[in-house]
Amino acid sequence: MTDRITVQVEVGQRGYPVHIGHGLLDLTEPWQALSTGKTLIVSNAVVAPLYLDRLLASLGDRDCSSHIIADGEPHKTIATWSSIIDKLIAMHARRDCNLIALGGGVVGDISGFAAASYMRGVRFFQVPTTLLAQVDSSVGGKTGVNHSKGKNLLGAFHQPGMVLIDTQTLDTLPVREFRAGLAEVVKYGAIMDSGFLAWLESSVAAINSRDASALAFLIQRSVESKAKVVAADEMEAGIRATLNFGHSFGHALEAITAYAEFLHGEAVAIGMVIAATLSEQRGLCPAGTAARLGRLLQALGLPTDLPRVVSTAAMLDALQLDKKAVAGGLRLILLEEVGKAIIDDSSKRQQIEAAIDCCRAA
């Protein structure tokens, strides 16, 4: 039998397993978790040709249909969400149906939102095929779609029934997508695990060469970190907000560039450097913290500078629509030190402007 590690996400009676291993797509046993109702697999035009047939073979003789959406963040829209709902209706799917997301973060987020919406909630399963989805977006129950004015402005919390992470799918992941996923991995070290960050710094060569044991470890450690935070704060009323380190600035950058210029992880990498720079400039964390994060991100092939064509004013305007904004102002995740993040809503506009300007490309 294929070796696998299972991490349990504890969210009351809705807890679920995250299975991690090489070749898990070919196993039939995990899918005993499905109900006996109809099953819809949502994938995209890139992933489906690679892995849909393998998944269908593992599902056996169940009543399954598939729905293929366009690839990429620009298609994470209400229109795409509506097409999934239309497919479920055309299938005559009932409340006992299953929805399986086979793909990256966009597929998972939009499928989860469809599952949360259809008949006020149906069962949902994640089969993430990108590193970013495997270490972050597939775990925790956040689902949603983008609006032209902001990322994930429409969505719901809807926990999956299971997450199946087949690390073999990373073999076909393009280099740029792989690197983008590493941004979320670095985030865990930055906000809650200084030992993990040190391991990442010492393992750059193994990670960049996609060494199987290094990847298995970083995926497991990331999922364990995410599961710990989600168990403590499922609905993001407190500590879970720290998982958004770099995301307020990253989401603003994505919105300004119409979700077409940067992959999510690339924008988050730049956002983390801005957030760390703001932390330093405000005297919250030791000098050199932002430079340390920047060196690691660059070593992993990620961008760390804000493009000159993106104005500070545009960033500030986009930040105002961030979901994490509060009545008194912006809520940002900053650092007290590597491995310790804080929730801050006291940064002044001028301080934020200065941090953004400091991180602009020369």
C-alpha positions as CSV (number, residue, x, y, z in Angstrom):
1,M,0.0,0.0,0.0
2,T,1.1,3.5,-0.7
3,D,2.8,5.2,2.3
4,R,0.9,8.1,3.6
5,I,0.8,10.6,6.5
6,T,-2.5,11.7,7.9
7,V,-3.0,15.0,9.6
8,Q,-6.4,15.5,11.4
9,V,-8.0,18.9,11.3
10,E,-10.0,19.3,14.5
11,V,-13.0,21.5,14.0
12,G,-15.5,20.0,16.3
13,Q,-17.8,17.4,14.8
14,R,-16.7,18.5,11.3
15,G,-13.1,17.4,11.7
16,Y,-11.5,15.7,8.7
17,P,-8.3,14.0,7.6
18,V,-5.6,15.4,5.3
19,H,-3.9,12.5,3.6
20,I,-0.4,13.2,2.3
21,G,1.6,10.7,0.2
22,H,3.0,9.7,-3.2
23,G,0.5,8.0,-5.5
24,L,-2.6,8.6,-3.4
25,L,-4.7,9.4,-6.5
26,D,-4.7,5.7,-7.3
27,L,-6.2,4.5,-4.0
28,T,-9.9,3.6,-3.8
29,E,-10.1,3.3,0.0
30,P,-10.2,7.0,0.9
31,W,-13.3,7.5,-1.2
32,Q,-15.3,5.4,1.1
33,A,-16.0,8.8,2.7
34,L,-18.3,9.7,-0.1
35,S,-22.0,9.6,0.2
36,T,-24.0,7.4,-2.1
37,G,-25.4,10.4,-4.0
38,K,-24.2,11.8,-7.4
39,T,-20.6,13.1,-7.6
40,L,-19.4,16.1,-9.5
41,I,-15.7,16.6,-10.1
42,V,-14.7,20.1,-10.9
43,S,-11.3,20.6,-12.5
44,N,-9.6,22.9,-15.0
45,A,-8.4,22.7,-18.6
46,V,-4.8,22.1,-17.5
47,V,-5.3,19.6,-14.7
48,A,-8.1,17.5,-16.1
49,P,-6.1,16.0,-19.0
50,L,-3.4,14.9,-16.5
51,Y,-5.4,13.5,-13.6
52,L,-9.1,13.3,-14.2
53,D,-9.0,9.7,-15.6
54,R,-7.0,8.5,-12.6
55,L,-9.4,10.0,-10.1
56,L,-12.4,8.5,-12.0
57,A,-10.7,5.1,-12.0
58,S,-10.3,5.3,-8.2
59,L,-13.9,6.3,-7.7
60,G,-15.0,3.1,-9.4
61,D,-18.6,2.6,-10.4
62,R,-20.0,5.6,-8.6
63,D,-22.3,8.0,-10.5
64,C,-19.8,10.7,-11.5
65,S,-19.8,13.7,-13.8
66,S,-17.2,16.3,-14.4
67,H,-17.1,20.0,-15.1
68,I,-14.1,21.7,-16.6
69,I,-13.4,25.4,-16.0
70,A,-10.9,27.7,-17.5
71,D,-7.5,27.9,-15.8
72,G,-6.3,30.9,-13.7
73,E,-7.2,33.5,-11.2
74,P,-9.1,35.7,-13.8
75,H,-11.7,33.0,-14.0
76,K,-12.4,32.9,-10.3
77,T,-15.7,34.7,-10.8
78,I,-19.4,34.6,-10.1
79,A,-19.9,33.5,-13.7
80,T,-17.7,30.4,-13.2
81,W,-19.3,29.7,-9.9
82,S,-22.7,29.9,-11.6
83,S,-21.6,27.4,-14.2
84,I,-20.9,24.8,-11.5
85,I,-24.3,25.4,-9.9
86,D,-25.9,25.0,-13.4
87,K,-24.1,21.7,-13.8
88,L,-25.3,20.4,-10.4
89,I,-28.9,21.4,-11.3
90,A,-28.6,19.7,-14.7
91,M,-27.4,16.5,-13.0
92,H,-30.4,16.6,-10.7
93,A,-27.9,16.5,-7.8
94,R,-29.6,16.4,-4.4
95,R,-28.4,17.2,-0.9
96,D,-26.7,13.9,-0.7
97,C,-24.4,14.7,-3.6
98,N,-20.6,15.0,-3.5
99,L,-18.5,17.8,-5.0
100,I,-14.7,17.0,-5.6
101,A,-12.3,19.8,-6.4
102,L,-9.4,18.5,-8.5
103,G,-6.8,21.3,-9.1
104,G,-5.2,24.2,-7.5
105,G,-6.4,27.0,-5.3
106,V,-8.8,28.6,-7.7
107,V,-10.6,25.2,-8.4
108,G,-10.7,24.5,-4.7
109,D,-12.0,27.9,-3.6
110,I,-14.7,28.2,-6.3
111,S,-15.8,24.5,-6.0
112,G,-16.0,24.9,-2.2
113,F,-18.1,28.0,-2.6
114,A,-20.5,26.2,-4.9
115,A,-20.7,23.3,-2.4
116,A,-21.4,25.8,0.4
117,S,-24.1,27.5,-1.7
118,Y,-25.9,24.6,-3.4
119,M,-29.0,23.6,-1.4
120,R,-27.4,25.5,1.5
121,G,-24.5,23.1,1.7
122,V,-23.4,19.8,0.2
123,R,-20.4,17.6,0.9
124,F,-17.1,18.7,-0.6
125,F,-13.7,17.1,-1.0
126,Q,-10.3,18.6,-2.0
127,V,-7.7,17.0,-4.2
128,P,-5.1,19.8,-4.5
129,T,-2.6,19.5,-7.3
130,T,-0.5,22.6,-6.8
131,L,1.9,23.2,-4.0
132,L,0.1,26.3,-2.9
133,A,-3.2,24.5,-2.6
134,Q,-1.6,21.5,-0.8
135,V,0.1,23.6,1.9
136,D,-2.6,26.2,2.3
137,S,-5.8,26.8,0.5
138,S,-7.2,23.2,0.6
139,V,-7.1,23.1,4.4
140,G,-9.3,25.3,6.6
141,G,-12.6,25.7,4.8
142,K,-12.2,29.1,3.2
143,T,-14.1,29.3,-0.1
144,G,-15.0,32.1,-2.4
145,V,-14.7,34.0,-5.6
146,N,-13.1,37.4,-6.6
147,H,-14.8,40.7,-7.4
148,S,-13.2,43.2,-9.7
149,K,-12.6,45.4,-6.7
150,G,-11.1,42.8,-4.4
151,K,-10.0,39.3,-3.9
152,N,-12.4,36.7,-2.3
153,L,-15.0,39.4,-1.4
154,L,-17.7,36.8,-1.9
155,G,-17.4,33.5,0.0
156,A,-18.2,31.2,2.9
157,F,-16.5,29.0,5.5
158,H,-17.3,25.4,4.3
159,Q,-15.0,22.7,5.6
160,P,-14.2,19.8,3.3
161,G,-14.9,16.2,4.2
162,M,-11.4,15.1,3.3
163,V,-8.2,16.5,1.7
164,L,-6.2,14.1,-0.5
165,I,-2.7,15.4,-1.3
166,D,-0.9,13.3,-3.9
167,T,2.6,14.7,-3.9
168,Q,3.2,13.0,-7.3
169,T,1.1,15.7,-8.9
170,L,4.0,18.2,-8.2
171,D,6.0,16.4,-10.9
172,T,3.9,18.1,-13.6
173,L,3.7,21.5,-11.9
174,P,5.4,24.3,-13.8
175,V,8.4,25.9,-12.1
176,R,6.6,29.3,-11.7
177,E,3.6,27.6,-10.0
178,F,5.9,25.5,-7.8
179,R,7.8,28.6,-6.6
180,A,4.5,30.5,-5.9
181,G,3.5,27.7,-3.5
182,L,6.7,28.1,-1.6
183,A,5.6,31.6,-0.5
184,E,2.9,30.1,1.7
185,V,5.4,27.7,3.1
186,V,7.7,30.5,4.1
187,K,4.8,32.3,5.7
188,Y,4.3,29.5,8.2
189,G,7.9,29.8,9.3
190,A,7.7,33.6,9.5
191,I,4.5,33.8,11.6
192,M,4.8,30.7,13.9
193,D,7.7,28.4,13.5
194,S,11.2,29.9,13.5
195,G,12.8,26.5,13.5
196,F,10.9,25.7,10.3
197,L,12.1,28.9,8.7
198,A,15.7,28.0,9.6
199,W,15.2,24.6,8.0
200,L,13.9,26.2,4.8
201,E,17.0,28.4,4.7
202,S,19.3,25.4,5.0
203,S,17.3,23.3,2.5
204,V,17.0,25.7,-0.5
205,A,18.9,23.4,-2.9
206,A,16.8,20.4,-2.0
207,I,13.6,22.3,-2.3
208,N,14.4,23.9,-5.6
209,S,15.4,20.5,-7.0
210,R,12.1,19.1,-5.7
211,D,13.7,16.4,-3.5
212,A,10.9,14.1,-2.6
213,S,11.7,13.8,1.1
214,A,12.2,17.6,1.4
215,L,8.8,18.2,-0.2
216,A,7.0,15.6,1.9
217,F,8.4,17.3,5.1
218,L,7.5,20.8,4.1
219,I,4.0,19.9,3.1
220,Q,3.4,17.9,6.3
221,R,4.9,20.7,8.5
222,S,2.8,23.3,6.7
223,V,-0.4,21.4,6.9
224,E,0.2,20.7,10.6
225,S,0.7,24.4,11.2
226,K,-2.5,25.3,9.3
227,A,-4.5,22.6,11.1
228,K,-3.3,23.9,14.5
229,V,-4.5,27.4,13.8
230,V,-7.8,26.4,12.2
231,A,-8.6,24.2,15.1
232,A,-8.0,27.1,17.5
233,D,-10.0,29.7,15.4
234,E,-12.1,28.2,12.6
235,M,-13.9,31.4,11.7
236,E,-10.9,33.8,11.9
237,A,-12.1,35.7,15.0
238,G,-8.6,35.9,16.4
239,I,-5.4,34.0,15.8
240,R,-6.3,32.6,12.4
241,A,-5.9,36.1,11.0
242,T,-2.2,35.7,11.4
243,L,-2.3,33.3,8.4
244,N,-2.9,36.4,6.3
245,F,0.6,37.7,6.8
246,G,1.6,39.4,3.6
247,H,-1.9,38.8,2.1
248,S,-3.4,42.3,2.6
249,F,-0.6,43.8,0.5
250,G,-0.6,40.8,-1.8
251,H,-4.3,40.9,-2.5
252,A,-4.2,44.6,-3.2
253,L,-1.4,44.0,-5.7
254,E,-3.4,41.2,-7.4
255,A,-6.6,43.4,-7.6
256,I,-4.7,46.4,-9.0
257,T,-3.2,44.2,-11.8
258,A,-6.5,42.5,-12.5
259,Y,-5.3,39.1,-11.3
260,A,-3.3,38.7,-14.5
261,E,0.2,39.9,-13.7
262,F,1.1,37.9,-10.5
263,L,0.4,34.4,-9.3
264,H,-1.1,34.5,-5.8
265,G,2.1,33.3,-4.1
266,E,4.2,35.8,-6.0
267,A,2.0,38.7,-4.7
268,V,2.1,37.3,-1.2
269,A,5.9,37.1,-1.3
270,I,6.0,40.8,-2.1
271,G,3.4,41.5,0.5
272,M,5.4,39.7,3.2
273,V,8.4,41.8,2.6
274,I,6.3,45.0,2.8
275,A,4.7,43.8,6.0
276,A,8.0,42.9,7.5
277,T,9.4,46.2,6.4
278,L,6.5,48.0,8.1
279,S,7.1,45.9,11.2
280,E,10.8,47.0,11.3
281,Q,10.0,50.7,10.6
282,R,7.6,50.8,13.4
283,G,10.1,49.2,15.8
284,L,8.0,46.1,16.3
285,C,10.7,43.6,15.2
286,P,14.5,43.4,15.0
287,A,16.3,45.2,12.2
288,G,17.2,42.8,9.4
289,T,14.0,40.7,9.6
290,A,12.7,41.9,6.2
291,A,16.0,41.4,4.6
292,R,16.2,37.9,5.9
293,L,12.8,37.0,4.5
294,G,13.7,38.7,1.3
295,R,16.8,36.6,0.9
296,L,15.0,33.4,1.4
297,L,12.2,34.3,-1.0
298,Q,14.6,35.3,-3.6
299,A,16.6,32.1,-3.2
300,L,13.4,30.2,-3.8
301,G,12.8,32.1,-7.0
302,L,10.2,34.5,-5.8
303,P,9.8,38.3,-6.4
304,T,10.3,40.7,-3.5
305,D,10.0,44.1,-5.0
306,L,6.8,46.1,-5.8
307,P,6.8,47.1,-9.5
308,R,7.3,50.8,-10.1
309,V,4.2,51.0,-12.3
310,V,2.0,50.2,-9.3
311,S,1.5,53.4,-7.4
312,T,1.4,53.7,-3.6
313,A,-2.0,55.5,-3.9
314,A,-3.4,52.5,-5.8
315,M,-2.2,50.1,-3.2
316,L,-3.7,52.1,-0.4
317,D,-7.1,52.3,-2.2
318,A,-7.1,48.6,-2.8
319,L,-6.2,47.9,0.8
320,Q,-9.4,49.7,1.9
321,L,-11.5,46.9,0.4
322,D,-9.4,44.2,2.1
323,K,-11.7,41.8,4.0
324,K,-9.5,42.1,7.0
325,A,-10.1,45.9,7.3
326,V,-12.0,47.0,10.4
327,A,-14.0,50.1,11.2
328,G,-11.1,51.9,12.8
329,G,-8.7,51.2,9.9
330,L,-6.6,48.5,8.3
331,R,-5.9,45.3,10.2
332,L,-2.5,44.1,9.2
333,I,-0.5,41.1,10.3
334,L,3.0,42.2,11.4
335,L,5.9,40.5,13.0
336,E,7.5,40.9,16.5
337,E,10.2,38.5,15.5
338,V,10.7,35.6,13.1
339,G,8.2,33.0,14.3
340,K,5.8,35.4,16.1
341,A,3.1,37.4,14.3
342,I,0.7,39.9,15.8
343,I,-2.6,41.4,14.6
344,D,-2.2,45.2,14.3
345,D,-4.8,47.9,13.5
346,S,-2.7,50.9,14.6
347,S,-0.5,51.5,11.6
348,K,-0.9,55.0,10.3
349,R,-1.4,55.8,6.6
350,Q,2.0,57.5,6.4
351,Q,3.7,54.5,8.0
352,I,2.1,52.2,5.5
353,E,3.0,54.5,2.6
354,A,6.6,54.5,3.7
355,A,6.8,50.8,3.9
356,I,5.3,50.4,0.4
357,D,7.7,53.0,-1.0
358,C,10.7,51.3,0.6
359,C,9.8,48.0,-1.2
360,R,9.5,49.4,-4.7
361,A,11.8,48.1,-7.4
362,A,14.7,50.3,-8.3
